[in-house]
Amino acid sequence: MPRAQARSRRRGIGARGIARRGGLTAAAVLAGIGGLFGLAGCASAVTPSSSPAPAPAAEPPPALTASVLQSRQDVVDGRLVVQVDNGTDEPLEIDRLVVSSPALGAEPSVDGPKLIAAGRSVQYRMDLPAPTCDDPGDVATVVFLEGRVGEASVAGDLATTDPYATIARVQNDGCLAAAVERIVGITPPERLRSTGAGADRRAVIDLAVAPVAGAEGTVSVRQVLGTTLLSAEDGLNWPVTLEIAGGGAPTTIELPVRPARCDQHAGAEDKRGTILPLEVVTSDGWSGLYEVRSGAALKQDLFAYFTERCGLG
């Protein structure tokens, strides 16, 4: 369905036809005339309705604006944040918010009622749909709002900003991941491989690389980046260079690992430190950071290793 049609449907715009029939019989005409005369004596008792028709919804005022965002935790959770700013002097009641972008495969939405006081801003989170990958770079985004400002009904697109290029990143990350996984599976180990104890303990993360049988194309791994929790044993990042072809032989990427910094807060407050970002380029043109996420057992091992080697236990 074209987006313009979809938006018109959200706003309740439609066409109503009037049915007409022809070929009335003489008996029907006479019956109708008789009915009119029969009703004439009662006409004075009928009171016409004085209820005014509801006013059509107006376009949202310019003081209502929206922006699309993501925090680091929202990235992990696969959520999109829509912030609505009510710059009017009246309370805003939201019945529905809908995000539209050619970069997204569906239109995420939030249903009301939601209330935003005059001069205030509120953020709403919604599940991110899969991105579209056929037309990279087309990321124009609008937020449609239906609701009321004070007593006045409003329905229409808000002036929408994307201050941190969130939608472009969402599209690139999603399409890059799909392109990589079509060619190869890159998975972390179930447990951490390590030797020694205390400050002398050393550990290695073994990433299993399994090309997909029969797949065409390549994935080039340029390096593996350190995280807020973990670094390469002899530096910040791991200078891995690997060309992976679909249908090729499996291999392993070995990452000797050490704590990025021995700070109690670094471990306690960490949210993404066990996610390894691989800098990759695919043969069909996608490039960026492909994230390899640790499972529960490996996370536990990594935090225990961090604590033991840093002497924080």
Backbone bond lengths (Angstrom), bond angles and torsions (degrees), N, CA, C in turn:
res aa  C-N    CA-C-N  psi(-1)  N-CA   C-N-CA  omega(-1)  CA-C   N-CA-C  phi
1 M - - - 1.468 - - 1.514 110.31 -
2 P 1.326 119.93 129.83 1.477 120.29 177.22 1.489 110.44 -58.89
3 R 1.358 115.37 148.63 1.468 120.04 -176.42 1.513 111.60 -63.77
4 A 1.351 117.92 -35.45 1.459 119.65 -179.50 1.518 110.27 -62.48
5 Q 1.365 117.24 -40.87 1.451 119.74 178.06 1.509 110.90 -65.76
6 A 1.344 116.67 -42.22 1.467 119.84 -179.87 1.497 111.13 -60.59
7 R 1.371 116.09 -42.07 1.453 118.59 -179.05 1.521 110.83 -66.68
8 S 1.353 117.59 -37.76 1.447 120.51 178.74 1.516 110.96 -62.42
9 R 1.338 116.13 -37.21 1.455 118.69 178.33 1.509 111.40 -66.98
10 R 1.353 116.97 -38.70 1.469 118.86 178.86 1.508 110.45 -61.16
11 R 1.342 116.24 -34.78 1.459 118.69 -175.35 1.524 111.84 -84.54
12 G 1.349 116.94 -0.56 1.459 118.93 177.09 1.502 113.36 80.22
13 I 1.348 119.05 19.66 1.445 122.39 -179.45 1.513 108.09 -83.57
14 G 1.339 119.03 129.03 1.451 121.39 179.71 1.505 110.33 -155.29
15 A 1.316 117.22 177.11 1.458 122.07 178.95 1.513 108.06 -119.53
16 R 1.300 116.90 137.27 1.457 121.13 178.71 1.526 108.24 -115.96
17 G 1.304 115.71 126.15 1.468 119.98 178.44 1.516 110.90 -93.23
18 I 1.356 116.62 156.60 1.461 122.42 176.32 1.508 107.39 -111.74
19 A 1.334 117.27 120.74 1.455 121.25 -177.88 1.512 109.79 -76.55
20 R 1.331 116.12 138.12 1.465 122.03 177.87 1.526 108.50 -127.26
21 R 1.300 116.75 138.95 1.448 120.61 175.02 1.522 108.86 -127.02
22 G 1.289 117.85 143.87 1.462 122.05 179.14 1.511 111.18 -116.60
23 G 1.366 114.67 -179.29 1.460 119.84 174.23 1.507 113.37 75.42
24 L 1.376 119.60 42.55 1.455 120.74 178.71 1.520 109.91 -70.57
25 T 1.311 118.22 142.48 1.467 122.36 177.76 1.508 109.98 -80.28
26 A 1.329 116.44 161.05 1.466 120.43 178.66 1.510 111.10 -61.00
27 A 1.348 116.06 -37.18 1.475 118.97 179.57 1.515 111.18 -63.31
28 A 1.338 115.19 -37.22 1.456 117.88 179.85 1.506 111.23 -67.76
29 V 1.363 115.74 -37.51 1.471 119.82 179.22 1.513 110.09 -64.46
30 L 1.361 115.83 -46.66 1.461 118.76 179.63 1.511 111.52 -62.48
31 A 1.336 115.63 -39.08 1.474 118.65 178.87 1.515 110.17 -63.69
32 G 1.317 116.40 -37.41 1.454 119.67 179.61 1.509 111.69 -67.34
33 I 1.354 116.06 -40.60 1.469 119.10 179.01 1.509 110.14 -64.41
34 G 1.340 115.69 -42.35 1.461 118.94 178.65 1.512 111.58 -61.13
35 G 1.340 115.00 -38.21 1.461 118.68 179.59 1.507 111.14 -65.23
36 L 1.339 117.05 -37.95 1.457 120.17 179.87 1.515 111.22 -63.94
37 F 1.364 115.74 -43.96 1.468 118.07 179.72 1.514 110.83 -66.94
38 G 1.330 115.73 -35.88 1.460 118.85 179.68 1.509 111.68 -64.49
39 L 1.339 117.21 -32.74 1.457 120.88 -178.43 1.512 112.36 -83.05
40 A 1.333 116.60 -17.68 1.457 119.25 -173.08 1.499 111.50 -60.73
41 G 1.348 117.76 -38.47 1.446 119.78 -178.72 1.504 113.44 -67.58
42 C 1.335 118.38 -17.87 1.448 121.12 -177.88 1.520 112.36 -102.94
43 A 1.313 116.85 0.74 1.463 119.49 -172.20 1.506 111.75 -62.46
44 S 1.338 117.80 -35.18 1.455 119.45 -176.87 1.520 112.13 -67.57
45 A 1.341 116.85 -18.11 1.461 119.20 -178.23 1.518 112.51 -87.68
46 V 1.333 117.47 -7.20 1.456 120.91 -177.98 1.520 109.97 -91.37
47 T 1.304 117.33 124.38 1.469 121.80 179.61 1.521 109.38 -100.78
48 P 1.316 118.56 117.04 1.481 119.83 -179.91 1.522 110.72 -63.77
49 S 1.331 115.31 147.00 1.466 120.59 -179.41 1.524 110.28 -67.16
50 S 1.314 114.95 136.46 1.465 120.41 178.70 1.518 111.99 -109.56
51 S 1.381 117.94 6.80 1.461 120.89 -178.88 1.525 109.73 -71.86
52 P 1.314 118.68 124.76 1.463 120.26 180.00 1.526 110.63 -71.17
53 A 1.316 116.23 148.75 1.464 120.90 175.40 1.522 109.16 -65.97
54 P 1.337 116.87 142.13 1.472 118.30 179.65 1.527 111.50 -60.82
55 A 1.310 115.55 140.03 1.465 119.87 -179.41 1.527 109.67 -68.18
56 P 1.320 117.49 139.06 1.467 119.37 178.26 1.528 110.62 -65.80
57 A 1.338 115.31 150.58 1.461 119.47 179.54 1.521 109.90 -65.93
58 A 1.315 115.53 137.79 1.465 121.42 178.92 1.521 109.97 -91.99
59 E 1.328 116.31 163.25 1.455 120.76 172.86 1.536 109.06 -64.89
60 P 1.329 117.92 145.47 1.465 119.20 178.32 1.526 111.29 -59.68
61 P 1.322 117.98 142.23 1.468 119.83 178.68 1.530 111.11 -66.76
62 P 1.334 118.13 154.75 1.470 120.90 -179.34 1.519 114.24 -58.48
63 A 1.337 117.02 -22.26 1.464 120.00 -179.27 1.524 112.61 -75.15
64 L 1.322 117.83 -8.07 1.462 121.16 171.84 1.522 108.22 -94.49
65 T 1.324 117.54 119.47 1.465 121.56 -178.48 1.528 110.05 -133.88
66 A 1.329 115.42 167.00 1.462 120.61 -179.81 1.517 109.85 -140.94
67 S 1.330 115.91 157.67 1.460 122.08 173.29 1.520 108.44 -144.02
68 V 1.338 116.02 151.65 1.465 121.31 177.86 1.520 108.71 -109.89
69 L 1.340 115.97 136.84 1.465 122.22 -170.70 1.523 110.12 -145.81
70 Q 1.327 116.30 171.65 1.464 124.39 168.68 1.511 108.78 -153.81
71 S 1.328 116.70 134.93 1.463 121.10 168.49 1.527 107.96 -89.28
72 R 1.322 117.25 172.81 1.467 119.99 177.93 1.522 111.43 -60.70
73 Q 1.337 117.09 -38.45 1.459 119.48 179.03 1.519 111.19 -69.89
74 D 1.322 117.89 -34.29 1.462 120.55 177.25 1.521 110.95 -63.58
75 V 1.340 116.65 -35.05 1.465 120.21 176.53 1.520 109.72 -61.78
76 V 1.339 116.46 -45.71 1.461 121.20 179.11 1.530 110.75 -62.23
77 D 1.331 117.11 -40.72 1.462 122.15 -175.14 1.521 113.26 -83.51
78 G 1.334 118.26 -6.56 1.459 120.96 -178.35 1.515 112.57 67.95
79 R 1.326 116.75 42.22 1.459 121.89 -178.52 1.539 110.57 -116.83
80 L 1.318 115.09 149.91 1.462 122.91 171.63 1.520 108.06 -110.12
81 V 1.327 116.38 139.50 1.466 121.62 179.13 1.527 108.77 -107.71
82 V 1.330 115.95 129.42 1.461 121.54 172.70 1.523 107.37 -113.65
83 Q 1.319 116.08 120.58 1.466 120.74 176.44 1.521 108.54 -101.59
84 V 1.336 115.65 125.40 1.460 121.61 177.51 1.520 108.09 -107.72
85 D 1.320 115.89 126.68 1.466 122.20 -179.83 1.528 108.85 -107.26
86 N 1.324 115.79 118.29 1.465 120.91 177.47 1.522 109.33 -96.44
87 G 1.320 115.50 93.55 1.464 120.32 -179.93 1.505 113.85 -90.44
88 T 1.349 116.81 11.73 1.459 119.85 179.29 1.527 110.44 -86.98
89 D 1.332 115.63 177.63 1.467 121.79 177.17 1.526 111.81 -95.34
90 E 1.339 116.82 8.65 1.460 121.34 -177.39 1.536 109.35 -123.22
91 P 1.337 116.59 154.32 1.472 118.44 174.12 1.534 110.67 -67.03
92 L 1.311 115.90 147.75 1.465 122.22 178.63 1.522 108.30 -110.86
93 E 1.323 116.91 124.85 1.457 121.87 172.79 1.523 108.36 -109.24
94 I 1.324 116.62 121.39 1.464 121.80 -176.24 1.525 109.30 -99.29
95 D 1.330 115.29 127.00 1.465 120.56 172.56 1.525 111.01 -92.41
96 R 1.335 116.24 -33.19 1.466 118.82 -177.23 1.527 109.88 -161.79
97 L 1.344 114.58 139.16 1.468 122.85 171.64 1.513 107.85 -122.32
98 V 1.327 117.24 135.33 1.461 121.59 179.12 1.522 108.70 -134.95
99 V 1.331 116.83 130.67 1.463 122.49 178.24 1.526 108.95 -100.73
100 S 1.325 116.70 127.50 1.463 121.71 179.46 1.517 109.55 -122.39
101 S 1.339 116.27 132.15 1.460 122.18 175.38 1.519 108.62 -158.03
102 P 1.335 118.35 137.30 1.465 119.42 175.00 1.519 112.67 -64.17
103 A 1.336 117.49 -13.78 1.466 120.75 178.61 1.525 112.73 -80.92
104 L 1.345 117.46 -10.88 1.462 121.65 -177.76 1.520 110.18 -111.54
105 G 1.336 115.70 139.28 1.451 120.33 -176.82 1.517 114.48 -76.99
106 A 1.320 118.65 -8.63 1.462 123.65 176.81 1.524 107.50 -150.58
107 E 1.332 115.94 175.65 1.463 120.86 -177.87 1.526 109.29 -110.04
108 P 1.336 118.86 98.74 1.463 120.24 177.61 1.521 110.63 -64.45
109 S 1.321 116.26 148.78 1.462 119.54 -174.98 1.521 111.01 -147.93
110 V 1.326 114.03 164.49 1.464 122.99 174.51 1.515 107.25 -133.74
111 D 1.325 117.26 131.53 1.453 121.72 177.53 1.521 110.57 -100.23
112 G 1.334 115.17 147.36 1.448 121.56 -179.76 1.521 111.61 -87.82
113 P 1.331 115.21 -163.90 1.465 124.74 4.36 1.525 113.28 -78.51
114 K 1.340 115.35 137.22 1.459 123.39 174.81 1.525 107.19 -127.16
115 L 1.324 116.33 137.26 1.460 120.14 -175.97 1.524 110.31 -118.23
116 I 1.332 115.79 131.79 1.465 121.91 175.32 1.528 107.53 -123.94
117 A 1.317 117.02 121.69 1.455 121.28 179.92 1.517 110.41 -67.06
118 A 1.316 115.74 159.43 1.465 121.38 178.20 1.522 110.20 -57.68
119 G 1.329 116.16 133.61 1.451 121.25 177.17 1.516 115.19 76.89
120 R 1.339 117.77 9.90 1.463 120.69 -177.57 1.534 110.81 -113.44
121 S 1.350 114.93 165.30 1.460 122.57 177.16 1.525 108.68 -127.24
122 V 1.329 116.38 143.22 1.463 122.01 178.96 1.523 108.47 -136.61
123 Q 1.340 115.95 141.83 1.463 121.62 177.72 1.521 109.92 -104.22
124 Y 1.328 115.18 139.51 1.457 122.31 178.10 1.527 108.76 -124.32
125 R 1.331 116.08 135.65 1.465 121.47 -178.85 1.515 110.70 -106.30
126 M 1.330 114.94 141.43 1.458 121.10 179.67 1.520 109.71 -143.58
127 D 1.329 116.16 153.31 1.455 120.92 -179.20 1.525 110.54 -67.66
128 L 1.336 115.56 136.08 1.459 120.51 179.09 1.526 110.61 -80.74
129 P 1.331 118.22 130.82 1.462 119.49 172.34 1.529 110.16 -78.91
130 A 1.315 116.51 168.85 1.460 120.30 174.73 1.528 109.21 -64.84
131 P 1.332 117.69 145.94 1.461 119.98 179.55 1.522 111.61 -78.11
132 T 1.322 115.85 164.31 1.452 121.46 169.95 1.526 107.90 -94.78
133 C 1.325 116.26 139.62 1.462 119.89 -173.85 1.527 113.27 -118.32
134 D 1.340 117.42 1.62 1.458 120.10 -177.58 1.525 113.08 -77.26
135 D 1.334 117.15 -26.45 1.459 120.70 -175.78 1.523 109.47 -131.30
136 P 1.336 118.13 71.57 1.466 120.24 -176.65 1.521 111.80 -61.82
137 G 1.306 114.77 141.95 1.457 120.13 176.25 1.510 114.52 98.57
138 D 1.351 118.79 -16.83 1.461 120.76 178.45 1.522 107.67 -88.08
139 V 1.325 116.35 93.23 1.465 120.68 -169.85 1.527 113.19 -122.39
140 A 1.341 117.51 15.69 1.462 119.73 179.79 1.522 109.76 -56.84
141 T 1.319 116.94 132.85 1.464 121.38 -172.40 1.518 110.19 -131.31
142 V 1.338 116.44 136.21 1.462 121.19 174.60 1.522 108.83 -131.87
143 V 1.328 115.22 150.91 1.462 122.29 175.75 1.524 107.76 -112.63
144 F 1.334 115.92 120.20 1.457 122.68 176.84 1.526 108.91 -91.66
145 L 1.325 116.85 135.51 1.468 122.11 -179.47 1.514 110.01 -127.09
146 E 1.324 115.39 137.63 1.457 122.11 171.70 1.518 107.62 -127.45
147 G 1.334 116.83 129.53 1.455 119.34 -178.89 1.516 111.70 173.86
148 R 1.336 115.98 -146.53 1.459 121.32 -177.80 1.522 110.32 -140.60
149 V 1.319 114.98 138.05 1.459 121.88 170.06 1.520 106.22 -108.43
150 G 1.333 116.19 109.29 1.456 118.51 -170.71 1.516 108.46 64.93
151 E 1.343 117.23 -120.87 1.463 122.33 178.24 1.518 112.23 -100.81
152 A 1.307 118.20 -3.98 1.467 122.07 -174.56 1.527 111.11 -92.19
153 S 1.325 116.67 128.71 1.464 121.36 176.98 1.523 109.90 -76.31
154 V 1.339 115.17 139.28 1.464 120.47 177.86 1.524 109.03 -133.81
155 A 1.329 115.93 149.21 1.465 121.50 176.75 1.522 107.50 -158.07
156 G 1.322 115.70 124.60 1.461 119.01 178.71 1.521 110.94 162.13
157 D 1.325 114.63 179.93 1.458 121.49 -179.43 1.528 110.39 -79.83
158 L 1.332 115.99 135.41 1.460 121.47 174.80 1.524 109.62 -87.48
159 A 1.308 116.34 151.67 1.463 119.96 169.18 1.522 107.42 -62.23
160 T 1.337 116.64 116.59 1.467 121.85 -169.71 1.516 110.80 -118.33
161 T 1.331 116.19 133.33 1.464 121.41 176.65 1.524 109.90 -118.11
162 D 1.320 114.70 157.87 1.465 122.70 176.92 1.527 106.18 -131.72
163 P 1.349 117.14 77.28 1.470 120.32 -167.40 1.518 114.95 -64.70
164 Y 1.316 118.02 -22.66 1.469 120.38 -177.62 1.535 112.07 -116.56
165 A 1.331 116.51 21.62 1.472 121.75 179.36 1.526 111.26 53.04
166 T 1.328 115.95 42.98 1.461 121.32 -176.54 1.528 112.13 -62.52
167 I 1.327 117.46 -46.02 1.459 119.81 -175.57 1.523 110.98 -67.14
168 A 1.329 117.63 -38.23 1.469 120.08 176.97 1.521 110.57 -62.36
169 R 1.326 117.06 -40.69 1.469 120.70 179.23 1.524 111.01 -68.55
170 V 1.329 116.67 -41.72 1.461 120.86 178.71 1.526 110.23 -59.58
171 Q 1.335 116.15 -44.54 1.466 119.23 179.36 1.524 110.96 -64.68
172 N 1.335 116.75 -46.71 1.461 118.95 -177.47 1.532 111.03 -64.90
173 D 1.319 117.58 -44.32 1.467 120.18 -178.52 1.524 111.10 -62.91
174 G 1.330 116.70 -44.45 1.449 119.91 -178.54 1.520 113.05 -67.33
175 C 1.320 115.90 -42.80 1.467 119.46 -178.66 1.522 110.89 -73.28
176 L 1.335 117.39 -33.97 1.462 120.34 175.43 1.527 110.09 -63.48
177 A 1.329 117.18 -45.65 1.466 120.59 179.75 1.527 110.77 -60.55
178 A 1.338 117.18 -42.86 1.464 120.22 179.25 1.522 111.26 -64.11
179 A 1.335 116.74 -39.68 1.465 120.75 -179.69 1.521 111.18 -66.92
180 V 1.345 117.19 -41.32 1.463 120.75 178.69 1.528 110.39 -64.49
181 E 1.324 116.66 -47.96 1.463 121.06 -173.46 1.525 112.67 -72.15
182 R 1.325 117.13 -17.22 1.465 119.98 172.98 1.531 110.65 -70.47
183 I 1.342 116.07 -25.69 1.475 121.55 -174.85 1.520 112.62 -103.44
184 V 1.346 117.07 -36.59 1.462 119.42 -172.50 1.529 110.44 -153.06
185 G 1.315 115.42 148.50 1.460 121.23 170.27 1.521 109.37 -102.94
186 I 1.331 116.91 125.95 1.468 121.69 177.72 1.529 106.56 -120.03
187 T 1.324 116.15 113.60 1.464 119.93 -173.10 1.526 111.10 -127.60
188 P 1.324 116.80 145.35 1.463 120.41 177.25 1.523 110.55 -78.66
189 P 1.330 117.02 163.82 1.470 118.91 176.50 1.523 110.54 -73.18
190 E 1.310 114.91 162.77 1.465 118.60 175.83 1.522 110.59 -71.24
191 R 1.344 117.62 -37.48 1.463 121.85 -179.25 1.519 110.39 -130.82
192 L 1.322 116.32 161.12 1.459 123.64 179.38 1.522 110.26 -82.33
193 R 1.328 116.55 133.30 1.471 120.68 175.52 1.525 108.17 -90.12
194 S 1.360 117.48 126.86 1.463 119.10 -176.50 1.521 111.02 -151.04
195 T 1.348 114.02 161.72 1.468 122.05 175.25 1.520 108.59 -137.23
196 G 1.351 116.05 161.12 1.455 120.21 176.59 1.509 112.17 78.61
197 A 1.338 113.77 -174.32 1.464 119.62 -177.49 1.525 109.56 -149.79
198 G 1.325 114.68 159.04 1.462 120.47 176.80 1.517 111.77 62.07
199 A 1.355 116.18 -141.74 1.456 121.57 -179.58 1.523 112.38 -66.38
200 D 1.339 117.32 -18.14 1.464 121.68 179.47 1.525 113.01 -91.32
201 R 1.298 117.23 1.70 1.463 119.09 -179.31 1.530 110.01 -69.86
202 R 1.328 116.04 139.32 1.459 122.51 177.85 1.524 108.04 -127.68
203 A 1.337 116.02 148.49 1.461 119.57 -175.17 1.519 110.97 -142.01
204 V 1.336 115.09 156.62 1.461 122.59 179.61 1.535 108.81 -136.21
205 I 1.334 115.95 133.56 1.463 121.60 171.46 1.526 107.09 -97.82
206 D 1.331 116.65 121.59 1.465 122.11 -179.45 1.526 109.39 -101.62
207 L 1.341 116.46 108.32 1.462 120.62 177.47 1.528 109.17 -89.06
208 A 1.313 116.99 123.21 1.461 121.63 178.45 1.520 109.94 -84.12
209 V 1.331 116.38 128.05 1.459 123.04 -179.31 1.523 107.96 -112.14
210 A 1.352 116.69 114.51 1.464 121.43 -176.46 1.522 109.90 -126.63
211 P 1.343 118.41 96.88 1.467 120.59 178.05 1.533 111.19 -59.92
212 V 1.329 116.00 144.98 1.455 121.72 -179.09 1.528 109.03 -78.50
213 A 1.323 115.89 127.20 1.466 120.55 -179.27 1.529 110.04 -61.78
214 G 1.334 116.05 131.73 1.454 121.22 176.76 1.518 115.23 80.65
215 A 1.336 118.14 -5.95 1.463 120.43 -179.85 1.522 110.52 -74.46
216 E 1.322 116.13 145.76 1.450 121.58 176.01 1.524 109.53 -105.38
217 G 1.333 116.55 150.85 1.447 121.20 178.94 1.515 112.34 108.37
218 T 1.329 115.45 174.97 1.461 121.10 -178.20 1.515 110.82 -136.28
219 V 1.319 114.08 156.81 1.464 122.44 171.37 1.523 107.24 -126.33
220 S 1.323 116.16 124.69 1.471 121.21 177.89 1.517 109.08 -103.16
221 V 1.332 116.10 120.07 1.463 121.25 175.09 1.523 107.35 -93.05
222 R 1.341 116.71 121.48 1.470 121.87 -176.64 1.524 112.37 -94.87
223 Q 1.329 116.35 -38.31 1.462 121.52 176.57 1.519 108.77 -170.59
224 V 1.342 115.67 165.71 1.461 122.53 173.73 1.520 106.73 -115.03
225 L 1.312 116.79 126.07 1.460 121.10 -174.92 1.524 111.57 -86.83
226 G 1.335 115.26 146.05 1.454 120.28 171.94 1.517 110.93 -69.27
227 T 1.316 116.68 165.43 1.462 121.90 -179.06 1.527 109.61 -121.49
228 T 1.322 115.75 -178.01 1.466 119.92 177.56 1.523 111.67 -65.25
229 L 1.339 116.89 -20.15 1.470 121.19 -177.02 1.531 112.52 -106.31
230 L 1.342 117.06 -33.80 1.461 121.41 -169.72 1.524 112.17 -127.92
231 S 1.342 115.77 145.15 1.461 122.65 175.76 1.518 108.98 -135.82
232 A 1.349 114.79 167.44 1.461 119.36 172.45 1.525 109.16 -65.17
233 E 1.312 116.92 151.64 1.468 121.10 -178.80 1.513 111.83 -60.28
234 D 1.321 117.43 -34.36 1.467 119.73 -176.69 1.524 113.23 -114.48
235 G 1.315 117.67 23.86 1.467 120.35 178.89 1.517 111.04 173.41
236 L 1.327 116.14 -162.61 1.459 120.44 -179.24 1.523 111.55 -85.15
237 N 1.367 115.94 -50.53 1.461 121.94 -176.85 1.527 110.79 -112.73
238 W 1.331 116.18 164.78 1.461 121.73 175.83 1.540 108.48 -98.35
239 P 1.338 118.77 115.36 1.472 121.11 -177.26 1.527 112.38 -79.01
240 V 1.330 115.56 63.06 1.463 121.33 -178.30 1.531 109.11 -82.89
241 T 1.309 117.43 132.90 1.459 121.82 171.44 1.524 107.76 -127.46
242 L 1.328 115.40 121.79 1.458 119.85 -175.13 1.519 108.91 -150.79
243 E 1.343 116.45 129.72 1.459 122.67 174.93 1.525 108.00 -103.47
244 I 1.327 116.25 119.26 1.464 121.50 -176.05 1.516 108.66 -112.36
245 A 1.314 117.13 122.84 1.459 122.01 178.25 1.515 110.10 -106.11
246 G 1.337 116.15 140.02 1.454 119.93 175.57 1.518 110.29 -56.62
247 G 1.331 116.91 136.96 1.452 121.60 -179.11 1.515 114.95 80.07
248 G 1.336 117.94 2.98 1.458 121.52 -178.77 1.514 112.57 -79.26
249 A 1.334 114.54 -174.75 1.464 120.75 -178.28 1.526 110.43 -81.48
250 P 1.336 117.71 144.92 1.474 120.47 176.47 1.521 111.08 -68.59
251 T 1.327 115.13 154.54 1.462 120.80 178.64 1.524 108.36 -151.77
252 T 1.331 115.88 -177.32 1.465 121.44 -178.93 1.521 109.83 -132.69
253 I 1.333 116.49 137.20 1.468 122.29 172.15 1.523 106.87 -101.09
254 E 1.331 116.85 117.47 1.468 121.37 -179.47 1.528 109.76 -97.82
255 L 1.322 115.83 126.50 1.462 121.94 -177.26 1.531 110.17 -121.00
256 P 1.340 118.39 94.89 1.481 119.61 172.07 1.529 109.20 -62.66
257 V 1.319 116.44 130.20 1.462 120.03 -167.69 1.523 111.29 -127.52
258 R 1.335 114.85 146.34 1.459 122.08 174.05 1.528 108.45 -139.06
259 P 1.332 118.63 162.90 1.463 120.20 175.27 1.529 111.22 -62.35
260 A 1.318 117.02 137.60 1.463 120.64 179.14 1.523 110.45 -66.11
261 R 1.315 117.58 -38.36 1.466 123.14 175.13 1.524 107.98 -160.03
262 C 1.302 115.13 141.17 1.470 119.97 -178.00 1.519 109.75 -88.92
263 D 1.320 114.32 79.79 1.455 122.25 -178.18 1.523 106.91 -129.43
264 Q 1.317 116.81 125.49 1.456 121.39 -178.03 1.522 111.23 -54.81
265 H 1.335 116.02 -38.85 1.466 119.88 -178.01 1.516 111.28 -70.11
266 A 1.332 118.18 -29.84 1.463 121.05 -179.64 1.521 110.47 -59.72
267 G 1.322 117.50 -39.71 1.454 120.15 177.88 1.518 113.05 -80.17
268 A 1.317 117.16 -41.43 1.462 120.84 -175.55 1.519 112.62 -67.32
269 E 1.347 117.23 -34.67 1.452 121.15 -174.67 1.520 113.04 -101.82
270 D 1.328 117.21 4.81 1.458 120.04 -175.01 1.527 112.30 -69.50
271 K 1.342 116.01 137.63 1.462 121.76 175.79 1.521 111.93 -121.89
272 R 1.341 117.46 -27.78 1.460 120.28 -174.67 1.530 113.10 -127.68
273 G 1.323 117.33 9.75 1.454 120.28 -173.53 1.507 115.36 -69.42
274 T 1.353 117.60 -16.84 1.467 120.11 179.01 1.531 111.81 -100.49
275 I 1.335 117.20 8.29 1.466 121.87 175.51 1.528 107.75 -97.36
276 L 1.330 117.38 118.98 1.460 121.58 -176.05 1.525 110.64 -93.45
277 P 1.345 118.33 119.57 1.464 120.86 178.63 1.531 110.78 -89.58
278 L 1.333 116.29 120.70 1.459 122.06 176.19 1.527 108.71 -100.65
279 E 1.321 116.34 125.24 1.467 120.16 176.65 1.525 107.88 -81.84
280 V 1.338 116.48 116.09 1.462 120.45 -172.82 1.528 111.26 -134.02
281 V 1.337 114.47 160.39 1.460 123.36 172.80 1.522 106.88 -134.63
282 T 1.338 117.29 132.44 1.463 120.60 178.60 1.530 110.01 -102.52
283 S 1.322 115.43 158.08 1.465 120.31 -177.35 1.529 112.52 -68.52
284 D 1.342 118.22 -17.44 1.461 119.33 177.17 1.523 113.06 -96.99
285 G 1.350 116.49 16.00 1.461 119.62 166.49 1.511 117.18 101.18
286 W 1.322 119.78 -2.79 1.464 120.55 178.27 1.520 109.63 -87.30
287 S 1.317 116.11 140.78 1.465 120.63 179.76 1.513 109.25 -146.88
288 G 1.338 114.48 155.30 1.459 119.44 179.66 1.516 110.18 147.53
289 L 1.333 115.61 -151.07 1.457 121.74 -177.17 1.525 110.10 -104.57
290 Y 1.318 115.41 119.18 1.469 121.89 174.99 1.525 107.24 -98.23
291 E 1.332 117.08 123.67 1.459 121.29 -172.66 1.522 111.88 -95.86
292 V 1.337 115.38 130.38 1.461 122.56 174.73 1.529 107.04 -107.11
293 R 1.313 116.54 117.11 1.467 121.49 -173.02 1.526 111.20 -99.42
294 S 1.313 115.29 132.71 1.470 121.07 179.79 1.524 110.85 -73.81
295 G 1.338 115.81 144.50 1.456 120.55 173.54 1.524 110.92 -77.53
296 A 1.314 116.27 176.14 1.467 121.42 -174.31 1.533 111.98 -61.39
297 A 1.340 117.54 -43.52 1.472 120.17 -177.83 1.525 111.14 -67.37
298 L 1.339 116.91 -41.24 1.463 119.64 179.04 1.529 110.64 -66.75
299 K 1.311 117.86 -39.49 1.471 120.55 175.64 1.518 110.66 -56.39
300 Q 1.314 115.62 -46.77 1.469 120.21 -179.84 1.523 110.41 -60.27
301 D 1.336 116.47 -43.64 1.467 120.55 179.27 1.523 111.24 -62.86
302 L 1.330 116.87 -41.82 1.467 120.64 -177.12 1.533 111.10 -66.96
303 F 1.320 117.27 -42.67 1.465 119.39 178.13 1.533 110.89 -66.01
304 A 1.340 117.44 -37.48 1.463 120.47 177.47 1.529 110.55 -66.06
305 Y 1.328 116.66 -40.29 1.473 121.50 177.60 1.523 110.55 -64.16
306 F 1.316 117.01 -44.57 1.462 122.50 177.37 1.530 110.09 -56.82
307 T 1.321 116.21 -47.92 1.470 121.12 -177.83 1.526 111.51 -64.89
308 E 1.347 116.18 -44.44 1.461 120.04 -176.97 1.527 111.87 -68.63
309 R 1.324 117.75 -47.94 1.464 119.56 -176.37 1.527 111.80 -67.70
310 C 1.336 116.48 -31.32 1.464 119.70 178.62 1.525 112.61 -84.23
311 G 1.324 118.31 -5.89 1.452 121.00 -179.39 1.506 113.26 68.07
312 L 1.331 116.74 35.89 1.465 121.05 -176.25 1.524 112.39 -101.59
313 G 1.320 117.01 3.51 1.465 119.45 -176.66 1.515 113.19 -75.06
